[in-house]
Amino acid sequence: MKRTNNFTLVEIIAVLLIIAIMAAVAAPKFISLSDDAKRGIAQAGVNEAKASLSVAYHKAYLAAGGVNTGITGQSVLTAAGFGDSPATVAFGDASVLMTADGTTITLVGSHGSVSTTGSNTWTVPVQ
């Protein structure tokens, strides 16, 4: 009887079983990495919004002759071109919700179904 160099059914099933186990172990790690990446994109949007708010504040500060009397979170949002509070602005792939309350602006970034965590606030600097 002549022996051929083919794989047996048992060998093929064993390889497929090993691949299935490896996929089951690796899939949750890739899903977690995806959420972490989305959260990072959302946080980058928040950081970009904070930088824009800082620039707008300093322009308003210089325009007021170096005093920050009357500069509020809402006036900074308006000076930055974001409109009235609450304002939702797109920064790249991220969306940032900004809510002004007195001299503090609270920022919440999101990308898809994932939002930023923790405290993201920007405060009008005290002179």
N, C-alpha and C positions, 0 to 999 in steps of 0.2 A: 504494500500500500504506500502510495506516495504522499508525503507530508507537504502541505502548502504553508505559506507564511501569512496566513490570515489570523485576525483576532477572533477569539471565541466570544460567544454571547456573554458569558460570565465576566470576562475581562472588560468588555464594553460597558456593562452595567456597573461594574465596580468603579470605573473611571467617571461615569456620569454621576454616581452617588458621591464621590469625593468632590466633584465640581459643585454639586448642589449644596453640600455642607459648607464649602468655602464661601459660596455666594450668600448663604443664610447668615454666616458670621460677619461678612464684610458689608452687607447692605445697610444695616443700621448705622455704621460708622460713616458711610457716604451721605446718608440722609442728614445726620448731625452736622457734617461739614457744610452741607448746603445751607442749613439754617444759620450756622455761624457766619457764613459768607454774606447772606442776606442781612444779618444783623450788623455786620461790619459796613456794608453799603449804606444802611440806614444811619449808622453813627457818623459816617463820613459826610452825609447830607446835613446832619445836625452841626457838625464842626464847621462846615462851609457856611451855614446860616449864621453861626456865632461870629465868624470872621466878617461877614457882610454887615451884621449889626454893629460890630466894633468900628468898622470903617464909617458907617452912617452916623454913629454917635460922635466920632471925632470930627467929622465934617460939620455937624450941627454945633458942636462945642466951639470950633474955630469961628463959625459964622456968628455965634453969640458973643464973640470977643473974649473967649477964654473963660467963660462962666457957664455952669451947667444948670442955672436957675430955669426951671420950667421944662427941662428935658425929661420926659417920661418914657416908659417903655413903649407906649402907643406912638409917641412922636418919633421915636427911633424906628419903629416898624414902618411908619409912613415915610420917613426920610430915606429908608432903605428901598422904598418902592414896593413894599409887601402889602400895603393897604391897611385896612382896619383889622383889629383883633376880633375874633381869631382868624388867622390867615394861614392858608395852606399853599405852600410853594414847592415846586419841583426843583430838585438839585440833581441833575443827572438822572439816574434810575431811582433815586430816593425821593420820597415826599415828606415834607416837614410841616407839622402843624405848630404854629406859634401863637401863644395866648399871652397878652400883656395884662399885668395886674400891678398898677402903680409903677414902680421902677424895676420890676422883675418881669422877664419874659420866659415862659416855660416852653420848651421845645420837645416835641415827640416826633422822631423819625420813623419812617416805615418803608419797607420794600416788600411788595407782595403781601403776604399774610404775616410777616415778621416785623415786630416793632422794637425800638430801642428799649433798653431797661435801665433802671437807675434814675438818678436825678440829672436832668439836663436843663439848666437854667442859665440865663444871661442877665446880669444886673447892671443898671446904669451906674457907672463909677461915681463914687462920692468924692467931692472936691475937698 
